[in-house]
Amino acid sequence: MKSKENVARAVVFYAAGWNIQNYQGLMLVPTADSKKYFDIEIQADSTAQPYFLLGPTFPRFDKQWAEKVVITVRAKPDTPPGEYTVGLNPATPPKEINEKWSSDHKGLYFGGRGAISPEGNQIDLVINVQE
């Protein structure tokens, strides 16, 4: 990323695991360190927000079983040249969204990242800022 071209984009896909019977609400959030030098916008295709709903994959694949997410990273004007890692992790969607999805899918919904998560960030984007 050069100073005149201070924008980078990444596309990731989230998908429900095999034989999942529940709806899963997720939100992607950048780490605090990532926000120091970068403005980060996260947009899921279905919501145009950083949160999204994955559908079940059992007994059949729901049309919401996968979600495209676009991540736009903009270097702040005071970002010194160098290599940076922008970290993103799953979190529980906002309370009102979580409650709506829970109500819409009674007994078949859970929100947040779940009990198992990898060590470190779930997504790491390496950004090289040049003069």
VMD Tcl script that builds the backbone (N, CA, C; Angstrom):
set m [mol new atoms 393]
animate dup $m
set s [atomselect $m all]
$s set {name element resname resid chain x y z} {
  {N N MET 1 A 0.860 -1.157 0.000}
  {CA C MET 1 A 0.000 0.000 0.000}
  {C C MET 1 A 0.908 1.222 0.000}
  {N N LYS 2 A 0.770 2.085 -0.996}
  {CA C LYS 2 A 1.551 3.312 -1.066}
  {C C LYS 2 A 0.707 4.462 -0.543}
  {N N SER 3 A 1.364 5.563 -0.186}
  {CA C SER 3 A 0.638 6.676 0.430}
  {C C SER 3 A -0.489 7.201 -0.456}
  {N N LYS 4 A -0.303 7.200 -1.779}
  {CA C LYS 4 A -1.369 7.661 -2.670}
  {C C LYS 4 A -2.445 6.595 -2.855}
  {N N GLU 5 A -2.077 5.354 -2.625}
  {CA C GLU 5 A -3.011 4.232 -2.771}
  {C C GLU 5 A -3.147 3.567 -1.413}
  {N N ASN 6 A -3.754 4.260 -0.482}
  {CA C ASN 6 A -3.765 3.788 0.908}
  {C C ASN 6 A -4.918 2.849 1.243}
  {N N VAL 7 A -5.435 2.136 0.247}
  {CA C VAL 7 A -6.563 1.235 0.479}
  {C C VAL 7 A -6.193 -0.179 0.039}
  {N N ALA 8 A -6.517 -1.139 0.882}
  {CA C ALA 8 A -6.359 -2.556 0.532}
  {C C ALA 8 A -7.688 -3.248 0.804}
  {N N ARG 9 A -8.024 -4.232 -0.030}
  {CA C ARG 9 A -9.267 -4.991 0.157}
  {C C ARG 9 A -8.951 -6.477 0.185}
  {N N ALA 10 A -9.703 -7.177 1.006}
  {CA C ALA 10 A -9.599 -8.636 1.069}
  {C C ALA 10 A -11.011 -9.199 1.095}
  {N N VAL 11 A -11.180 -10.350 0.505}
  {CA C VAL 11 A -12.467 -11.044 0.523}
  {C C VAL 11 A -12.253 -12.389 1.204}
  {N N VAL 12 A -13.091 -12.667 2.204}
  {CA C VAL 12 A -13.051 -13.964 2.883}
  {C C VAL 12 A -14.452 -14.569 2.821}
  {N N PHE 13 A -14.500 -15.867 2.946}
  {CA C PHE 13 A -15.779 -16.570 2.978}
  {C C PHE 13 A -15.879 -17.337 4.284}
  {N N TYR 14 A -16.978 -17.154 4.986}
  {CA C TYR 14 A -17.276 -17.927 6.195}
  {C C TYR 14 A -18.328 -18.946 5.812}
  {N N ALA 15 A -18.193 -20.150 6.339}
  {CA C ALA 15 A -19.166 -21.196 6.032}
  {C C ALA 15 A -19.465 -21.999 7.287}
  {N N ALA 16 A -20.695 -22.454 7.381}
  {CA C ALA 16 A -21.077 -23.341 8.482}
  {C C ALA 16 A -20.404 -24.694 8.270}
  {N N GLY 17 A -20.055 -25.341 9.360}
  {CA C GLY 17 A -19.435 -26.660 9.277}
  {C C GLY 17 A -20.414 -27.715 8.785}
  {N N TRP 18 A -19.907 -28.876 8.510}
  {CA C TRP 18 A -20.699 -30.007 8.037}
  {C C TRP 18 A -21.617 -30.512 9.145}
  {N N ASN 19 A -22.836 -30.864 8.824}
  {CA C ASN 19 A -23.825 -31.420 9.762}
  {C C ASN 19 A -24.212 -30.470 10.898}
  {N N ILE 20 A -24.259 -29.186 10.628}
  {CA C ILE 20 A -24.676 -28.196 11.622}
  {C C ILE 20 A -26.181 -27.983 11.474}
  {N N GLN 21 A -26.909 -28.116 12.578}
  {CA C GLN 21 A -28.370 -27.982 12.546}
  {C C GLN 21 A -28.850 -26.595 12.965}
  {N N ASN 22 A -27.958 -25.759 13.465}
  {CA C ASN 22 A -28.349 -24.462 14.013}
  {C C ASN 22 A -27.960 -23.313 13.094}
  {N N TYR 23 A -28.596 -22.179 13.347}
  {CA C TYR 23 A -28.194 -20.917 12.737}
  {C C TYR 23 A -27.126 -20.307 13.634}
  {N N GLN 24 A -26.109 -19.708 13.008}
  {CA C GLN 24 A -24.996 -19.139 13.762}
  {C C GLN 24 A -24.849 -17.662 13.428}
  {N N GLY 25 A -24.969 -16.807 14.436}
  {CA C GLY 25 A -24.768 -15.386 14.246}
  {C C GLY 25 A -23.337 -15.023 14.587}
  {N N LEU 26 A -22.673 -14.306 13.689}
  {CA C LEU 26 A -21.286 -13.903 13.897}
  {C C LEU 26 A -21.096 -12.442 13.540}
  {N N MET 27 A -20.088 -11.848 14.154}
  {CA C MET 27 A -19.659 -10.505 13.801}
  {C C MET 27 A -18.137 -10.520 13.803}
  {N N LEU 28 A -17.531 -9.901 12.804}
  {CA C LEU 28 A -16.079 -9.795 12.774}
  {C C LEU 28 A -15.666 -8.445 13.328}
  {N N VAL 29 A -14.671 -8.453 14.214}
  {CA C VAL 29 A -14.172 -7.215 14.812}
  {C C VAL 29 A -12.649 -7.178 14.699}
  {N N PRO 30 A -12.100 -5.997 14.380}
  {CA C PRO 30 A -10.646 -5.868 14.332}
  {C C PRO 30 A -10.066 -5.776 15.741}
  {N N THR 31 A -8.821 -6.210 15.887}
  {CA C THR 31 A -8.147 -6.082 17.179}
  {C C THR 31 A -7.853 -4.609 17.449}
  {N N ALA 32 A -7.661 -4.276 18.712}
  {CA C ALA 32 A -7.374 -2.890 19.103}
  {C C ALA 32 A -6.095 -2.390 18.429}
  {N N ASP 33 A -5.073 -3.234 18.361}
  {CA C ASP 33 A -3.813 -2.839 17.712}
  {C C ASP 33 A -4.022 -2.499 16.244}
  {N N SER 34 A -4.905 -3.221 15.589}
  {CA C SER 34 A -5.161 -3.000 14.163}
  {C C SER 34 A -5.760 -1.623 13.909}
  {N N LYS 35 A -6.538 -1.126 14.856}
  {CA C LYS 35 A -7.223 0.162 14.671}
  {C C LYS 35 A -6.310 1.357 14.941}
  {N N LYS 36 A -5.109 1.109 15.451}
  {CA C LYS 36 A -4.191 2.208 15.764}
  {C C LYS 36 A -3.775 2.958 14.495}
  {N N TYR 37 A -3.437 2.224 13.440}
  {CA C TYR 37 A -2.949 2.845 12.208}
  {C C TYR 37 A -3.886 2.693 11.011}
  {N N PHE 38 A -4.996 1.975 11.203}
  {CA C PHE 38 A -5.873 1.692 10.062}
  {C C PHE 38 A -7.342 1.914 10.404}
  {N N ASP 39 A -8.086 2.408 9.415}
  {CA C ASP 39 A -9.546 2.413 9.484}
  {C C ASP 39 A -9.990 1.151 8.754}
  {N N ILE 40 A -10.828 0.355 9.418}
  {CA C ILE 40 A -11.189 -0.955 8.887}
  {C C ILE 40 A -12.701 -1.046 8.740}
  {N N GLU 41 A -13.133 -1.363 7.528}
  {CA C GLU 41 A -14.564 -1.530 7.246}
  {C C GLU 41 A -14.804 -3.000 6.897}
  {N N ILE 42 A -15.799 -3.588 7.541}
  {CA C ILE 42 A -16.123 -4.997 7.323}
  {C C ILE 42 A -17.575 -5.072 6.873}
  {N N GLN 43 A -17.808 -5.665 5.702}
  {CA C GLN 43 A -19.174 -5.751 5.169}
  {C C GLN 43 A -19.473 -7.158 4.668}
  {N N ALA 44 A -20.451 -7.775 5.306}
  {CA C ALA 44 A -20.957 -9.056 4.820}
  {C C ALA 44 A -21.913 -8.782 3.663}
  {N N ASP 45 A -21.935 -9.665 2.683}
  {CA C ASP 45 A -22.807 -9.488 1.513}
  {C C ASP 45 A -24.280 -9.354 1.884}
  {N N SER 46 A -24.749 -10.175 2.807}
  {CA C SER 46 A -26.187 -10.228 3.100}
  {C C SER 46 A -26.687 -9.074 3.954}
  {N N THR 47 A -25.808 -8.444 4.731}
  {CA C THR 47 A -26.264 -7.410 5.664}
  {C C THR 47 A -25.631 -6.044 5.434}
  {N N ALA 48 A -24.546 -5.970 4.667}
  {CA C ALA 48 A -23.752 -4.747 4.499}
  {C C ALA 48 A -23.254 -4.240 5.850}
  {N N GLN 49 A -23.117 -5.135 6.802}
  {CA C GLN 49 A -22.648 -4.838 8.157}
  {C C GLN 49 A -21.541 -5.836 8.511}
  {N N PRO 50 A -20.851 -5.638 9.652}
  {CA C PRO 50 A -19.826 -6.609 10.046}
  {C C PRO 50 A -20.397 -7.885 10.652}
  {N N TYR 51 A -21.731 -7.982 10.769}
  {CA C TYR 51 A -22.342 -9.190 11.328}
  {C C TYR 51 A -23.149 -9.914 10.248}
  {N N PHE 52 A -23.315 -11.231 10.444}
  {CA C PHE 52 A -24.033 -12.037 9.460}
  {C C PHE 52 A -24.534 -13.312 10.117}
  {N N LEU 53 A -25.446 -13.982 9.419}
  {CA C LEU 53 A -26.081 -15.199 9.920}
  {C C LEU 53 A -25.756 -16.354 8.980}
  {N N LEU 54 A -25.192 -17.425 9.540}
  {CA C LEU 54 A -24.951 -18.643 8.768}
  {C C LEU 54 A -26.086 -19.618 9.032}
  {N N GLY 55 A -26.580 -20.240 7.986}
  {CA C GLY 55 A -27.667 -21.203 8.119}
  {C C GLY 55 A -27.153 -22.616 8.333}
  {N N PRO 56 A -28.054 -23.534 8.632}
  {CA C PRO 56 A -27.668 -24.922 8.894}
  {C C PRO 56 A -27.203 -25.656 7.626}
  {N N THR 57 A -26.511 -26.761 7.852}
  {CA C THR 57 A -26.075 -27.623 6.751}
  {C C THR 57 A -26.621 -29.045 6.907}
  {N N PHE 58 A -27.560 -29.213 7.847}
  {CA C PHE 58 A -28.183 -30.529 8.058}
  {C C PHE 58 A -29.649 -30.324 8.393}
  {N N PRO 59 A -30.576 -31.041 7.835}
  {CA C PRO 59 A -30.386 -32.215 6.982}
  {C C PRO 59 A -30.029 -31.855 5.540}
  {N N ARG 60 A -30.126 -30.564 5.185}
  {CA C ARG 60 A -29.712 -30.116 3.856}
  {C C ARG 60 A -29.027 -28.765 4.021}
  {N N PHE 61 A -28.279 -28.356 3.008}
  {CA C PHE 61 A -27.596 -27.068 3.065}
  {C C PHE 61 A -28.609 -25.945 2.880}
  {N N ASP 62 A -28.678 -25.045 3.861}
  {CA C ASP 62 A -29.516 -23.855 3.777}
  {C C ASP 62 A -28.840 -22.872 2.818}
  {N N LYS 63 A -29.630 -22.000 2.176}
  {CA C LYS 63 A -29.032 -21.039 1.241}
  {C C LYS 63 A -28.088 -20.059 1.945}
  {N N GLN 64 A -28.182 -19.948 3.257}
  {CA C GLN 64 A -27.313 -19.047 4.018}
  {C C GLN 64 A -26.104 -19.771 4.618}
  {N N TRP 65 A -25.745 -20.925 4.105}
  {CA C TRP 65 A -24.686 -21.715 4.732}
  {C C TRP 65 A -23.302 -21.072 4.592}
  {N N ALA 66 A -23.128 -20.152 3.624}
  {CA C ALA 66 A -21.843 -19.470 3.434}
  {C C ALA 66 A -22.087 -17.975 3.249}
  {N N GLU 67 A -21.093 -17.190 3.614}
  {CA C GLU 67 A -21.221 -15.727 3.540}
  {C C GLU 67 A -19.920 -15.123 3.027}
  {N N LYS 68 A -20.046 -14.256 2.026}
  {CA C LYS 68 A -18.903 -13.494 1.516}
  {C C LYS 68 A -18.762 -12.232 2.365}
  {N N VAL 69 A -17.539 -11.956 2.810}
  {CA C VAL 69 A -17.270 -10.782 3.633}
  {C C VAL 69 A -16.127 -9.996 2.986}
  {N N VAL 70 A -16.354 -8.703 2.746}
  {CA C VAL 70 A -15.338 -7.830 2.161}
  {C C VAL 70 A -14.747 -6.967 3.273}
  {N N ILE 71 A -13.424 -6.976 3.356}
  {CA C ILE 71 A -12.709 -6.203 4.374}
  {C C ILE 71 A -11.913 -5.124 3.646}
  {N N THR 72 A -12.168 -3.863 3.986}
  {CA C THR 72 A -11.454 -2.737 3.396}
  {C C THR 72 A -10.601 -2.096 4.481}
  {N N VAL 73 A -9.317 -1.963 4.191}
  {CA C VAL 73 A -8.365 -1.416 5.159}
  {C C VAL 73 A -7.782 -0.138 4.566}
  {N N ARG 74 A -7.887 0.973 5.307}
  {CA C ARG 74 A -7.335 2.258 4.879}
  {C C ARG 74 A -6.291 2.708 5.890}
  {N N ALA 75 A -5.094 3.008 5.402}
  {CA C ALA 75 A -4.045 3.515 6.286}
  {C C ALA 75 A -4.396 4.938 6.707}
  {N N LYS 76 A -4.254 5.209 8.000}
  {CA C LYS 76 A -4.467 6.572 8.487}
  {C C LYS 76 A -3.303 7.439 8.013}
  {N N PRO 77 A -3.511 8.759 7.884}
  {CA C PRO 77 A -2.467 9.641 7.351}
  {C C PRO 77 A -1.142 9.575 8.119}
  {N N ASP 78 A -1.180 9.307 9.408}
  {CA C ASP 78 A 0.049 9.298 10.214}
  {C C ASP 78 A 0.695 7.911 10.324}
  {N N THR 79 A 0.289 6.967 9.493}
  {CA C THR 79 A 0.841 5.610 9.552}
  {C C THR 79 A 2.252 5.600 8.973}
  {N N PRO 80 A 3.255 5.254 9.796}
  {CA C PRO 80 A 4.621 5.185 9.268}
  {C C PRO 80 A 4.792 3.982 8.335}
  {N N PRO 81 A 5.734 4.062 7.391}
  {CA C PRO 81 A 5.994 2.922 6.520}
  {C C PRO 81 A 6.384 1.693 7.343}
  {N N GLY 82 A 6.034 0.521 6.829}
  {CA C GLY 82 A 6.382 -0.722 7.511}
  {C C GLY 82 A 5.373 -1.809 7.217}
  {N N GLU 83 A 5.631 -2.981 7.795}
  {CA C GLU 83 A 4.735 -4.120 7.628}
  {C C GLU 83 A 3.879 -4.263 8.874}
  {N N TYR 84 A 2.584 -4.377 8.687}
  {CA C TYR 84 A 1.628 -4.457 9.786}
  {C C TYR 84 A 0.742 -5.687 9.611}
  {N N THR 85 A 0.251 -6.192 10.722}
  {CA C THR 85 A -0.728 -7.274 10.688}
  {C C THR 85 A -2.049 -6.743 11.220}
  {N N VAL 86 A -3.074 -6.824 10.396}
  {CA C VAL 86 A -4.423 -6.436 10.799}
  {C C VAL 86 A -5.143 -7.721 11.202}
  {N N GLY 87 A -5.498 -7.815 12.481}
  {CA C GLY 87 A -6.149 -9.014 12.999}
  {C C GLY 87 A -7.650 -8.840 13.130}
  {N N LEU 88 A -8.398 -9.885 12.790}
  {CA C LEU 88 A -9.859 -9.895 12.911}
  {C C LEU 88 A -10.281 -11.166 13.623}
  {N N ASN 89 A -11.302 -11.023 14.478}
  {CA C ASN 89 A -11.795 -12.166 15.242}
  {C C ASN 89 A -13.314 -12.153 15.306}
  {N N PRO 90 A -13.925 -13.327 15.461}
  {CA C PRO 90 A -15.384 -13.395 15.591}
  {C C PRO 90 A -15.838 -12.946 16.972}
  {N N ALA 91 A -17.032 -12.391 17.006}
  {CA C ALA 91 A -17.646 -11.946 18.259}
  {C C ALA 91 A -19.158 -12.137 18.135}
  {N N THR 92 A -19.848 -11.897 19.224}
  {CA C THR 92 A -21.308 -11.967 19.225}
  {C C THR 92 A -21.870 -10.732 18.513}
  {N N PRO 93 A -22.868 -10.884 17.660}
  {CA C PRO 93 A -23.491 -9.728 17.010}
  {C C PRO 93 A -24.081 -8.761 18.049}
  {N N PRO 94 A -24.399 -7.526 17.638}
  {CA C PRO 94 A -25.021 -6.582 18.565}
  {C C PRO 94 A -26.260 -7.188 19.226}
  {N N LYS 95 A -26.544 -6.746 20.437}
  {CA C LYS 95 A -27.609 -7.331 21.255}
  {C C LYS 95 A -28.950 -7.406 20.523}
  {N N GLU 96 A -29.360 -6.315 19.877}
  {CA C GLU 96 A -30.673 -6.300 19.217}
  {C C GLU 96 A -30.719 -7.282 18.037}
  {N N ILE 97 A -29.631 -7.417 17.317}
  {CA C ILE 97 A -29.566 -8.377 16.202}
  {C C ILE 97 A -29.571 -9.800 16.742}
  {N N ASN 98 A -28.782 -10.033 17.783}
  {CA C ASN 98 A -28.713 -11.352 18.416}
  {C C ASN 98 A -30.101 -11.789 18.906}
  {N N GLU 99 A -30.821 -10.868 19.549}
  {CA C GLU 99 A -32.166 -11.174 20.053}
  {C C GLU 99 A -33.147 -11.446 18.909}
  {N N LYS 100 A -33.045 -10.662 17.823}
  {CA C LYS 100 A -33.935 -10.868 16.668}
  {C C LYS 100 A -33.701 -12.243 16.051}
  {N N TRP 101 A -32.442 -12.579 15.801}
  {CA C TRP 101 A -32.145 -13.877 15.187}
  {C C TRP 101 A -32.528 -15.026 16.112}
  {N N SER 102 A -32.354 -14.833 17.408}
  {CA C SER 102 A -32.750 -15.858 18.379}
  {C C SER 102 A -34.266 -16.061 18.342}
  {N N SER 103 A -35.014 -14.965 18.220}
  {CA C SER 103 A -36.472 -15.035 18.145}
  {C C SER 103 A -36.929 -15.650 16.814}
  {N N ASP 104 A -36.265 -15.277 15.724}
  {CA C ASP 104 A -36.617 -15.798 14.397}
  {C C ASP 104 A -36.367 -17.303 14.269}
  {N N HIS 105 A -35.379 -17.804 14.996}
  {CA C HIS 105 A -34.971 -19.213 14.870}
  {C C HIS 105 A -34.977 -19.882 16.246}
  {N N LYS 106 A -36.124 -19.843 16.896}
  {CA C LYS 106 A -36.265 -20.351 18.275}
  {C C LYS 106 A -35.674 -21.752 18.443}
  {N N GLY 107 A -34.766 -21.846 19.412}
  {CA C GLY 107 A -34.144 -23.122 19.736}
  {C C GLY 107 A -33.119 -23.604 18.721}
  {N N LEU 108 A -32.961 -22.866 17.632}
  {CA C LEU 108 A -32.019 -23.283 16.587}
  {C C LEU 108 A -30.943 -22.236 16.323}
  {N N TYR 109 A -30.738 -21.315 17.258}
  {CA C TYR 109 A -29.796 -20.214 17.037}
  {C C TYR 109 A -28.794 -20.124 18.173}
  {N N PHE 110 A -27.563 -19.815 17.818}
  {CA C PHE 110 A -26.602 -19.375 18.821}
  {C C PHE 110 A -25.734 -18.286 18.209}
  {N N GLY 111 A -25.336 -17.351 19.052}
  {CA C GLY 111 A -24.546 -16.223 18.588}
  {C C GLY 111 A -23.151 -16.248 19.164}
  {N N GLY 112 A -22.253 -15.633 18.443}
  {CA C GLY 112 A -20.884 -15.512 18.932}
  {C C GLY 112 A -19.954 -16.522 18.330}
  {N N ARG 113 A -18.787 -16.559 18.896}
  {CA C ARG 113 A -17.719 -17.358 18.300}
  {C C ARG 113 A -17.728 -18.815 18.699}
  {N N GLY 114 A -18.525 -19.204 19.688}
  {CA C GLY 114 A -18.568 -20.604 20.103}
  {C C GLY 114 A -17.484 -20.931 21.110}
  {N N ALA 115 A -17.397 -22.175 21.479}
  {CA C ALA 115 A -16.476 -22.599 22.530}
  {C C ALA 115 A -15.069 -22.869 22.018}
  {N N ILE 116 A -14.920 -23.123 20.736}
  {CA C ILE 116 A -13.611 -23.473 20.197}
  {C C ILE 116 A -13.137 -22.348 19.290}
  {N N SER 117 A -11.937 -21.840 19.566}
  {CA C SER 117 A -11.369 -20.824 18.697}
  {C C SER 117 A -9.868 -21.055 18.588}
  {N N PRO 118 A -9.293 -20.665 17.463}
  {CA C PRO 118 A -7.866 -20.882 17.275}
  {C C PRO 118 A -7.043 -19.945 18.152}
  {N N GLU 119 A -5.791 -20.311 18.361}
  {CA C GLU 119 A -4.886 -19.418 19.079}
  {C C GLU 119 A -4.521 -18.281 18.130}
  {N N GLY 120 A -4.459 -17.078 18.644}
  {CA C GLY 120 A -4.177 -15.928 17.791}
  {C C GLY 120 A -5.444 -15.455 17.105}
  {N N ASN 121 A -5.269 -14.653 16.084}
  {CA C ASN 121 A -6.406 -14.106 15.339}
  {C C ASN 121 A -6.951 -15.136 14.360}
  {N N GLN 122 A -8.257 -15.075 14.125}
  {CA C GLN 122 A -8.839 -15.979 13.140}
  {C C GLN 122 A -8.448 -15.562 11.726}
  {N N ILE 123 A -8.339 -14.254 11.513}
  {CA C ILE 123 A -7.894 -13.726 10.218}
  {C C ILE 123 A -6.755 -12.753 10.479}
  {N N ASP 124 A -5.655 -12.916 9.768}
  {CA C ASP 124 A -4.538 -11.974 9.798}
  {C C ASP 124 A -4.293 -11.480 8.380}
  {N N LEU 125 A -4.382 -10.172 8.187}
  {CA C LEU 125 A -4.054 -9.561 6.903}
  {C C LEU 125 A -2.722 -8.844 7.068}
  {N N VAL 126 A -1.756 -9.165 6.247}
  {CA C VAL 126 A -0.448 -8.512 6.313}
  {C C VAL 126 A -0.468 -7.351 5.325}
  {N N ILE 127 A -0.253 -6.152 5.857}
  {CA C ILE 127 A -0.311 -4.921 5.067}
  {C C ILE 127 A 1.071 -4.291 5.062}
  {N N ASN 128 A 1.573 -3.979 3.870}
  {CA C ASN 128 A 2.874 -3.335 3.733}
  {C C ASN 128 A 2.644 -1.888 3.319}
  {N N VAL 129 A 2.937 -0.942 4.214}
  {CA C VAL 129 A 2.757 0.485 3.939}
  {C C VAL 129 A 4.088 1.041 3.454}
  {N N GLN 130 A 4.067 1.634 2.267}
  {CA C GLN 130 A 5.274 2.217 1.688}
  {C C GLN 130 A 5.148 3.721 1.645}
  {N N GLU 131 A 6.291 4.389 1.528}
  {CA C GLU 131 A 6.280 5.860 1.442}
  {C C GLU 131 A 5.708 6.316 0.133}
}
mol reanalyze $m
mol bondsrecalc $m
mol representation Tube
mol addrep $m
